[in-house]
Amino acid sequence: MLTYSRWRRTLEAVSIPIAALIFSLFLFGLFCAAAGANPFAVYGAIYKAAFGSWFAFQNTLIRAAPLMLTSLCTALPARLGLVIIGNEGALVMGGIAAVAAGLSVADFAPPIVVQLAMAIAGIIAGGLWIGAVGALRHYRAVNETISSLLMNYIAIALLNHLVGGPMRDPSSLNKPSTFPIPDIDKLGTIPFTRVHYGLLYGIVVCIIAYYLIQRTTFGFAARTAGGNVKAARIAGLPVGKLTIAICFLAGSSAGLAGMVEVAAVHGRANESLNANYGYAGILVAFIARHNPIAASVVAILLGGILASGSILQRQLGLPDATVYVFQGLVFLVVLYSESLYGRFAIFKEPDVVTPPTSSAPLAG
Amino acid sequence: MATEALGWWGVPLGIMAGMLRGSAPFLFVSLGECLTEKSGKVNLGLEGTLLTGAMSAYAVSYLSEKTVGSAIAPWLGVLVAGLAGMVLGFIHAWLSQQPKVNDVAVGIAMIIFGSGIAFFFGKPFIQPSAPQLPAFELGAWSNIPQIQSALKVSPLLMVGVLIAPLMAWFFKSTRWGLFIRAVGDSPDAALAMGISIKKVRMLCIIAGSFLAGIGGAYLSLYYPGSWTERISSGQGLMAVALVIFARWNPIQCLWASLLFGGAQSIGPALQAVGIEGGYYLFNASPYILTLLIMIITCSPKKTLTGAPGALGTLT
């Protein structure tokens, strides 16, 4: 990654997003000041709630786990030139499928099998959900951004329908839910922490995704098609298959996030599944510039910000929507920073000096 | 709605009432999006604009009631909603015209930002009730209360219905309409004509966001007529699909909006006659309808007729 000749570009790719984050923090401070809160108190509260103590940091990590997975739902198709924002829908479908699979095998199978069944069901359901978006894109040229967004609403309606009727546990009165997964089958915590194994899933999947996109022929083909579809077609790449395969993988990551939420956090499927991890995942993907490894780091940062929402409300009296304002500001500034690449002389490689050879005269 | 007396007739009546009541937000947002897309940019962020419009209209109507009276206050709210939309539109227009910045991504950011702003400032206005917009009682001839309530028409809807043909005429027969079409279809030709692409797009996006803000005001000040965080159910997003369905033609935006308004009320209308089973599924029918329409109307072989040439390119 960090080769000597390209260190300036790497530095640019690291420092521009960081500068964008700092600038959006500054803008957010102005916003808070305008709304009558002390910006430094807000920064302090966010920092404390996110990274201030081991306890707080574990909370952050718990929130980062689904974000890592949902961010891939936007990041992978982006390498193919598609803007997919169906993260929330794929997460919900993955959660529903995981509960259904878990409940149907929980009676007779050992926990490891139940968890495996849940993970596979979540992966397949999420994958099919976004895979359908990819298929519509390829076969019917349906705009993938709009169709994936519409499918979010359809998935949430399906969730409400299923937990309110066919899959409802009659004892869940105030908040319709499915029957709970037995405690023994839930995802455990990583030793010495309160953080569940979903975090490990997130990190591992991000690494796999990075490897797949950057180091395999499949990833190379996808990136080529993303760069220039016509050239990819002429080179004989199966653009349609690539589109559907990438979309399937993207959806399956978000589906796995749904499984993690069900199997580790909620223990059952209900409307809490629809907790905006999908939309925040889009933001993670864009800040990370669709690089899976960077996404896992950004997910921890953003998980911390999400974790601070309730503290802002309790300590400073700011509405919980403050976090969305912040997210929106970060998103806008990060998008603006896209236009800054290549504008700073300091990040430009100096003109390459060719080593003197007998055939290439240096003069001129 | 108590539809027991009408029995099954309540369903078509309910859907028709929904068309008249629920289509205005679709109409305003889709007209705004139509104007925006004609100039060659996409504004996915109109969902955020809609929410901000709904919140600011409600807040202004509530706060100004004491000073200007309950007849003018809601109209002031409508105006402010439009202005708030213009501010968001300006952000979108400026940002999406920076080099290398993708307008779809900016739209997603604007959804998050706009809804964040709306929820942040709208928190104190969830409880109090603000003066609402008046309605024309077109059903006064009937003595059936359901028909009376179904035929209540908001003046805002009428304004929207008037804007649609006006906008079609504007595109077709005026100098400015030609400029916009030139910028949207072939920026190079527009440049050769001496038109500033940036300015035209900036104005189109801001004007389109003004319309979307008014659509939001309709939500909070007429139907459903209160401010909650769930007031918009994705109308701003569906409008983007609706414009594709309407082939970028303002008049067809009107018909499509009526269709969507009707689809939106299938769930409640069926619930009113006692069919509760698939309530959530029927409520999802506008989304399913949008998706089906897009699947049917889009084609991988050719670009859609009426699509502005520069749409979706980074120019």
HADDOCK unambig.tbl for C-alpha pairs under 7 A between the chains (distance, minus, plus):
assign (segid A and resid 139 and name CA) (segid B and resid 300 and name CA) 6.38 0.50 0.50
assign (segid A and resid 140 and name CA) (segid B and resid 295 and name CA) 6.15 0.50 0.50
assign (segid A and resid 140 and name CA) (segid B and resid 298 and name CA) 5.88 0.50 0.50
assign (segid A and resid 140 and name CA) (segid B and resid 299 and name CA) 5.01 0.50 0.50
assign (segid A and resid 140 and name CA) (segid B and resid 300 and name CA) 5.21 0.50 0.50
assign (segid A and resid 141 and name CA) (segid B and resid 298 and name CA) 5.95 0.50 0.50
assign (segid A and resid 141 and name CA) (segid B and resid 299 and name CA) 5.56 0.50 0.50
assign (segid A and resid 141 and name CA) (segid B and resid 300 and name CA) 4.65 0.50 0.50
assign (segid A and resid 142 and name CA) (segid B and resid 294 and name CA) 6.19 0.50 0.50
assign (segid A and resid 142 and name CA) (segid B and resid 295 and name CA) 6.18 0.50 0.50
assign (segid A and resid 142 and name CA) (segid B and resid 298 and name CA) 5.89 0.50 0.50
assign (segid A and resid 146 and name CA) (segid B and resid 241 and name CA) 6.88 0.50 0.50
assign (segid A and resid 147 and name CA) (segid B and resid 291 and name CA) 6.31 0.50 0.50
assign (segid A and resid 150 and name CA) (segid B and resid 287 and name CA) 5.62 0.50 0.50
assign (segid A and resid 150 and name CA) (segid B and resid 291 and name CA) 7.00 0.50 0.50
assign (segid A and resid 153 and name CA) (segid B and resid 287 and name CA) 6.96 0.50 0.50
assign (segid A and resid 154 and name CA) (segid B and resid 284 and name CA) 5.88 0.50 0.50
assign (segid A and resid 154 and name CA) (segid B and resid 287 and name CA) 6.65 0.50 0.50
assign (segid A and resid 157 and name CA) (segid B and resid 280 and name CA) 5.37 0.50 0.50
assign (segid A and resid 157 and name CA) (segid B and resid 281 and name CA) 5.90 0.50 0.50
assign (segid A and resid 157 and name CA) (segid B and resid 284 and name CA) 6.07 0.50 0.50
assign (segid A and resid 158 and name CA) (segid B and resid 281 and name CA) 6.52 0.50 0.50
assign (segid A and resid 160 and name CA) (segid B and resid 280 and name CA) 6.43 0.50 0.50
assign (segid A and resid 161 and name CA) (segid B and resid 278 and name CA) 6.80 0.50 0.50
assign (segid A and resid 161 and name CA) (segid B and resid 280 and name CA) 5.41 0.50 0.50
assign (segid A and resid 161 and name CA) (segid B and resid 281 and name CA) 6.50 0.50 0.50
assign (segid A and resid 319 and name CA) (segid B and resid 120 and name CA) 5.79 0.50 0.50
assign (segid A and resid 319 and name CA) (segid B and resid 123 and name CA) 6.84 0.50 0.50
assign (segid A and resid 321 and name CA) (segid B and resid 116 and name CA) 5.53 0.50 0.50
assign (segid A and resid 321 and name CA) (segid B and resid 119 and name CA) 5.65 0.50 0.50
assign (segid A and resid 321 and name CA) (segid B and resid 120 and name CA) 5.09 0.50 0.50
assign (segid A and resid 322 and name CA) (segid B and resid 116 and name CA) 6.82 0.50 0.50
assign (segid A and resid 322 and name CA) (segid B and resid 120 and name CA) 6.04 0.50 0.50
assign (segid A and resid 324 and name CA) (segid B and resid 112 and name CA) 6.37 0.50 0.50
assign (segid A and resid 324 and name CA) (segid B and resid 113 and name CA) 6.60 0.50 0.50
assign (segid A and resid 324 and name CA) (segid B and resid 116 and name CA) 4.65 0.50 0.50
assign (segid A and resid 325 and name CA) (segid B and resid 113 and name CA) 5.37 0.50 0.50
assign (segid A and resid 325 and name CA) (segid B and resid 116 and name CA) 4.50 0.50 0.50
assign (segid A and resid 325 and name CA) (segid B and resid 117 and name CA) 5.91 0.50 0.50
assign (segid A and resid 328 and name CA) (segid B and resid 109 and name CA) 5.62 0.50 0.50
assign (segid A and resid 328 and name CA) (segid B and resid 110 and name CA) 6.76 0.50 0.50
assign (segid A and resid 328 and name CA) (segid B and resid 112 and name CA) 5.07 0.50 0.50
assign (segid A and resid 328 and name CA) (segid B and resid 113 and name CA) 3.90 0.50 0.50
assign (segid A and resid 329 and name CA) (segid B and resid 113 and name CA) 6.47 0.50 0.50
assign (segid A and resid 331 and name CA) (segid B and resid 109 and name CA) 5.50 0.50 0.50
assign (segid A and resid 332 and name CA) (segid B and resid 106 and name CA) 6.71 0.50 0.50
assign (segid A and resid 332 and name CA) (segid B and resid 109 and name CA) 5.86 0.50 0.50
assign (segid A and resid 335 and name CA) (segid B and resid 101 and name CA) 6.37 0.50 0.50
assign (segid A and resid 335 and name CA) (segid B and resid 106 and name CA) 6.87 0.50 0.50
assign (segid A and resid 336 and name CA) (segid B and resid 95 and name CA) 6.47 0.50 0.50
assign (segid A and resid 336 and name CA) (segid B and resid 101 and name CA) 6.79 0.50 0.50
assign (segid A and resid 338 and name CA) (segid B and resid 100 and name CA) 6.39 0.50 0.50
assign (segid A and resid 338 and name CA) (segid B and resid 101 and name CA) 6.19 0.50 0.50
assign (segid A and resid 339 and name CA) (segid B and resid 98 and name CA) 6.34 0.50 0.50
assign (segid A and resid 339 and name CA) (segid B and resid 99 and name CA) 5.29 0.50 0.50
assign (segid A and resid 339 and name CA) (segid B and resid 100 and name CA) 5.34 0.50 0.50
assign (segid A and resid 339 and name CA) (segid B and resid 101 and name CA) 6.21 0.50 0.50
